[in-house]
Amino acid sequence: MRHLPLATFLLASLLAASTAHAEPTAQEKAVAESLFRDGRALLNTGKTAEACAKFEDSQKLDPQLGTLVNLALCHETQGRTASAWAEFNEAADQALKGNDEKRRDYARKHAQELDGKLSRIHVTAADALDTLTIKIGQSVVARGALTAAFPVDPGEIVVEASAPGKQPSVQRVNVAPGQATTEVVIPALVALPVVPEQHAPEPAPQRPASSGSTRTIGFVVAGVGLVSAGIGTVLGLQTFSTKSDADQECTAGRCTQRGLDLDDQAKKSAVWSTIAFGAGAVGLGVGVVLIVVGGRSSSGALRATPVVGSTNGLQLSTSF
């Protein structure tokens, strides 16, 4: 039995991967046997695609020579000549090792018959890049394996080529059935455009509050101050009235209990009147300052500085 040539490495590698399976469990063997029987029944009724799927799943779970032969026969019936050819050759090798002459002869005969019906593909690349990666179908192909045509199943074949820094090339090639070779040329790959390095945008500078908002705040503060001053005025008037009523309850330095109570109320009212009036005055002052600052141009700034000394108040100054 001759060995498979290098041109069939794609299909041979797939078969080797399928057989490199850990020892199946009893459950896996049972499922594989059930799938195999289903595949045989489907193949006998002409449901080739469904039968092939069953055989493939069975072989993955529990690789067996008999399953491989049936899978190859199913693929041959399906028209997948390259897959069937590689599988029959693999089955012949396994049968030879196992001294199974009947299956060896059966698999070898089918492989020889398919040899004259194989469709082949020959891929050449315009680029001589060492980093070029070529993928045919689901398999990556080494550059050294592209020196000759190799068998593929008829139908659409996707040929991809890629390299670092290059735009990948993807070609969909329709391979006709029968003994013929389809030539595929991978063009020189185009360099990817250089993308400029992205920098994080600088944060926007903090802008001071607008003059409009400053004036609005000034009006609000001045309004609060005006209300406080009004409350202080009302409390002040109430203090004078209560004090007058208290004085009427006092004669010759002696006061009635009501007079004492009214005098106490007048004192408390006087304190709250002073606080409210003082807060109102401060609020009015600050509000006026904010209104003036908001109304000025951005070229200057108005400052209000409290002054404590012989005279208390606010000192206004301008800076440019």
Secondary structure, DSSP 8 states (H G I E B T S, - for coil): -----GGGHHHHHHHHHHH------HHHHHHHHHHHHHHHHHHHTT-HHHHHHHHHHHHHHS--HHHHHHHHHHHHHHT-HHHHHHHHHHHHHHHHHTT-HHHHHHHHHHHHHHHTT-EEEEEEES---TT-EEEETTEEE-GGGGGS-EEE-SEEEEEEEE-TTB--EEEEEEE-SSSEEEEEEE----B-------------------HHHHHHHHHHHHHHHHHHHHHHHHHHHHHHHHHHHHHHTEETTEE-HHHHHHHHHHHHHHHHHHHHHHHHHHHHHHHHHHHHHHHS-TT-EEEEEEE-SSS-EEEEEEE-
